[in-house]
């Protein structure tokens, strides 16, 4: 009779163990559903949301041509919110045609920027551009596009940590910029710089409560080792001295995507991700020097690796993020960069131009970013 008793005891213990594991699994599953549900890939739902979002905008902005328009630019380089590095006319650039080209999509048109209309639609709202110095480039453009219709006493700029905001007081609207070139957190550890691929809150706390968020992150991920922004990368407890830049970029974007999915409400916040601004840096930056007009077409459309990674991440998101693709159209505009005119030069310096850096990454203003903002206004 002892043997059956042993079997019964074993079955009882097995039953208790099974129930305990089940309860632990339910509790763990509840936690994962809350914290990790954004990774649950339900492709049909994602496609449906994105298709519905995109169907509101039938215009393909990426296919078209640059047209010379004598009525442009919409402001001049005396705009007080421009930094010296982008005021190419003030810095001695001899030509100005780069200011007069507008983008005409095939089969549709982008409305000319109307400052009063834009401010009317942004009344009582905050729009924030988040990213690197090229996003700052775009922010200065947007501020210059709207500021001329506002009396001097009714506009101001405020600063908060890595963010700055232009306020149109009568509209109770703000056009803001927040510095976060990698989106995720770059911290100091002793005398070393550590990029935390899984941390974002120190940057993201400035993004909360904003009505329209426009993101950009690409260039800082692919700097050469000599100019790298970090010494080490961390993902959880794992430390990397070297990591494939596109793998690191994807990990950083996934952290951003998780934050957006868990913290933003699409009924209250619009999110746009602006694609990579192309660089014309071949020949040590002299590829854009002395260029006077756009390329007519691209024999090989410019599709950087970063854009492919970005599209893959956006497809996995539940939050409907709109991808504003400016890469293709801007790749035709090697004439639009400051080159050597990122600062004023004396006559002596002009005799030795090759001794100076040629900036083929940022953009002269007025110029190409104004067209990005006309597109942005149309999207909104």
N, C-alpha and C positions, 0 to 999 in steps of 0.2 A: 504493500500500500504506500510505502514511502516514495516510490518512483513517480506515481501520478501526482503526489503532493508537490514534488520538485518541479514537475512540468507546469502545474497550475501556478506556482510562485513565479516561474520564469515568464509565463504568459502575462501575469499581472504586471511584472516589472517592465516587460516590453510594451504593454499597453500604456503605462504611465509615461515611459520615455517618448512614445509616439505622440501622445497628447502634448507633452512639454515642447517637443520640436515644432509641432504644429502651431502652438501659441507663439513661440519665438518667431516662426516664419511669418505669421500674420502681423506681429508687431513690426518686424523688419520690413515686410512688404509695405506696410502703411507709411513707414519712414521713407522708403525708396519712392513710393508713389508721389509723395510730397516734394522730395528733394531732387529726384532724378527722372521724373516723368517726362521732362523735355527731351530726353534721349529716346523715348519710346517712339520709334519710327513708324508712323501710320501714313504711308505715302499718299494714299488716296485722299485723306483729309487735308494734308499739306498742299497737295496739288489743287484741291478744290478751293481752299482759302486763297492761295496765290493767284489762281485763275480768276476768281471773283474780283480780287483786288486789281489785277492787271486789266480786266475787261473795261474798267472805268476809263482807261487811257489807251485808246486804239492807235495813237500816233507812235511810230517807231522813230525815236529821236536819233538813233545811231546811223541811219542811212540817209545820206543827203549830200550837200555841198556847201562850201563857204562862198558867200556872195559879198562883193564890195558894196557898202551902203554909205553914201556920203553923209547921211543923217546921224551916223554914229561918230563918236561915243556919246553916251548918255550923261556923262559928267567929265570933268577934266582933272589933270593931275594936281590941281590946287586943292582938291578935297582934303580937309584937315585931318582926316582919319587914316591917311595912307602913310605907311612907313617909307623911309628914304629908299630902301632897297628895291621898291617896286615902281618908284616914280621915274621911269626911264627918260621921259621928256625933260624933266628937271635936271637929270643927271647927264644930259648932253646927247642923248640918242638923236641922230640927225633926221631920221624918218619918222612918220606918224601913221602910215597906212595900216600898221598892225592893229590900230584902235578901231578901224572902220569895217572890219569884216564881221558879218553875222551868219549864223548857221541856219540853213533852210533845209528841213527834213523833206525827204521825198514823199509827196502825197499829202502833206499837211504843213502847218506853219506854227512857229512858236510866237506867241503874242509879244510885242514890244513891252519891255518892263514899264509898268505904271506904278509909281511910288505911292500915290494916294490910294489906288485900288489895293495894293499889297498891304499897306498899313491898315486899311479898312478891314481886310480879311483877318489881319493879325490883331485886331483890337482886343485888348484884354488878355493877350496871349504872350507866351514866351517861345521863341524859336532859338535853338542852340546848335551851333556847329562844333563838333567834337573831333579833334585829331591833331595833326602835325602843323608845321609851318605853312604848308600849302593850303591846308584848311583855314589857317589864319589869313592867308592870301585871299581866299574866297570870302571870308568874313569881312575884310576891309572893303572888298568889292560891293557886298550887299549893303553895308552901312553907307557907302558913298552913293549907292543907287537910291536910297530912301531919304538921306539926311537933308537934301536940298529943299524939300518941301516943308521942312519943319523950322519954325523960327528959332534963332540962336538960344533964346532964353528957355525954350521948351524941349531941349535935348541935353543929355548928359551921359557920361560914361562912368560906370562904377567897376570896382575890382573886388574879387573874392577868391583868395587862394590862386589856383591856376586858371581862373575864369575871369572874363571881362564882359561887360554888358553895355550896349548902347541903348538908351531909353528914349522912346518917343512919348513924352509925358502926356500929351493931350489924347493919345491913343491908348495909354496904359499898356503899351507894347514894348517888348525888348528884343533886340537882336544880339545874341550872345555867342561867345567863343570859349571853349574849355580845352585847355592843353592836355592831351592824352595821346601822344603819337603812337603808342603801342596798345592802347586801351587798357591792358592789364598793368599790374604794378611793377615799377622798376624801383628797387630800394638799395640803400647802401648797407653793406655788411662789413664793418671794419673799413678797410680802404678798397673794398671790392664792390662792384655793382652787380646786383642779382636781379634777374628778371623772373618774376613769379608768374608762371603761366596759368596758375589756377586761382590767382587773387585779383580782385577788381574793385572792391568796395571803396577803397580810398579815392579812386577816380570817379566811380559811379555815384557816390553820394551827391555830387554836384549836378547829376543829370535828372534827379527826381523832381517831380512837379513841373516838368517842362512839357509844353503842348506839342512841339515839333522838334524832333531830334534828327540831326543829319550827321552821320558818322563817316570817318575815313581813317584807314590805317593800312599802310603798305610799305612805304619807302624805308622806314626805320628797320624793318625786318630783314632787309637785304643789303645793308651797308657792308662793305668789305671788312675783313677782320681788323684791318688797321683803324677803321672808323666805327667799329662795332659799339653799340650803346650799352653792352653788358659784358661782364667778365665770366659770369656763370648763369645758367638757367636752372630754375627749380620747378618741379611739377609734383606737388605733394611733398613727400620726403625724399624724392629722387633728385639728385644734382647732376647736371650735365655741363661739361666744359665745352663740348661741341655738339651741335644738333643740326640736322638738316633744316635750313631756314624755312622751308615750306611746311615741314612737320611742326616746327615751333609756331609758325603763323597759324596753322590750323588749330593747334591746341589753344592758343590765345583767343582766336575767334570763337571757339566752342565755349570758352569761359564767358565771353561777351554775350553769346547767344543764349546761354543758360540764364544769365542775369536779366536779359530783356524778357525772356519767356516767363520768368518767375516774378518779375517786379513791375512790369508795365501792363497797362490795360489798353487794348487797341481802341476802345470806345472813347478814351481820353487823350491818348498820345499817338501821334503819327511818327513812324520811324522810317528814315530813308538812309540807305548806305550808298555813298558816292564812290564809284570805282576809282582805281588808281590813276593819278595824273601821270601821263607819260613823261619820261626824261629823254632829252636829246643830247646825252652826255658823251657820245662817242668822240674820238679824237680829243680826249681830255677836256671836253666841254666846248670845244671850238666848232662843233657841228652846227650850232645855232647862231654863231657870230655872223653878222652882216646878212642874215636872211631877211628878205623884204616882203615875201608873200607866202600864202599857204601852199602846200602841195595840193595838186588837183585831185589826186586819189592815192590810195595805198595799194601797192601791188601785192603786199602781204599784210592783211589787216593785223594790227597790233593787239595781241591777246596775251598779256603777261600771265605767268604762272599764278600770281596772286589772285587774279580775277577768277581763274578756274577753281582755286581753293575756296574763295569767297562764295561763289555760286553754290558749291557743294554744301557749305555750312548753312546758307540761307534756305536751301531746299529741305533741310532737316528741322527747321524751326516751325513752331506753331503760330508764333506772332507774325502777322503779315508785314514783313519788311519789304519796302520797294527798293530795288536796285537801280540807282541812277547811273547809267553807263556813259561816262564822259571820255573814256579812254580812247575809243576809236576816233572820235571827231577831233580830239585834242592832239592826237598823234600827227595830224596833218599841219599843225601850227608851230613848226619849229621857229617861225619868225616871231613868236609872241613872248619869248623869254628875255630877261634883262641882259644876258650875256655879260659884257664888260660894263654895262650901264647900271649896275646895282649901286653905284655911288658916283658922286661927281668927281671928275678928274681935271687936273690942271693941264696946261699946254705941254709941259715937260713930260708928264705921265702919258699923254696921248701919243708921244713919239715912241713909246716902248710898251705897246698894248700887250704883247705876248708875255710880258712879265707878270701879268695879273690874271686872276681867276675869271673864268667865263661861266656864269650861272645859267645853265640850260635846264634847270628843274623848276624854279619858281616862274611867275608870270608878271609881265609888266601890267600896270593898271593906269588907265582903263585898258581892258584887253580881254583875253579869253575867259577868265572867271566870270566876267559879266554875263557871258552867254550861258555858263553853267547856272547862274542865278536866274536868268530868264526861264530856263528849263525848270528849275526848282519852283519858281512861281507858278508855272503852268501845271506842275504836278500837284500843287496845293490848291 
